């Protein structure tokens, strides 16, 4: 389903001028859609809250099928984040060799720079996926295997891996001291890469 079909399903028709604007301002449109989703999912009425229980663990969402492993459920169920709309496109880093977290986190600028959010993952797999843009490099990178460093509900930095398989998203989490990662996995970060 594309954006215009989604709007039409809610009885909204865009003017020709708005259709042209939306076609040329995809980033702004992404942010508007994510803000609307965040506000809709926020059950306590406080603007800017992103709740894992209402997204990853909540009711099914049209067009988004998610399978989470038990670690992800245990560590992130109940997590609430402040406003999670990405201010800028995340950086995607692909190592030329297999790597371990201990070695790659300093290259990302340390834990604070490496850290991303559940909201970023949600934005990628929900908002970006629904745009059906076959040339979307970020979406292609996460489909092939995206690695994120995210703090769980207790504040412990964890590794979250997201990939697509047979039309559904797989999400699993593991501790930082887990083994080596294949060079094929793409690392998503908010900071720039220091090589």
VENNOR-V230115 format. One record per run of one state. SS is the DSSP state (@ for helix, = for strand, . for the rest). FROM is the first residue (numbers start at 1). TO is the last residue. If there is no record, write none. Layout:
SS_FROM_TO + SS_FROM_TO
//
This chain:
._1_2 + @_3_9 + ._10_15 + @_16_24 + ._25_25 + @_26_41 + ._42_49 + =_50_51 + @_52_55 + ._56_60 + =_61_61 + ._62_63 + =_64_64 + ._65_65 + =_66_68 + ._69_69 + @_70_76 + ._77_79 + =_80_81 + ._82_90 + =_91_94 + ._95_98 + =_99_99 + ._100_100 + @_101_107 + ._108_110 + @_111_114 + =_115_115 + ._116_117 + @_118_131 + ._132_136 + @_137_145 + =_146_151 + ._152_156 + =_157_165 + ._166_167 + =_168_175 + ._176_180 + =_181_181 + ._182_185 + =_186_189 + ._190_195
//
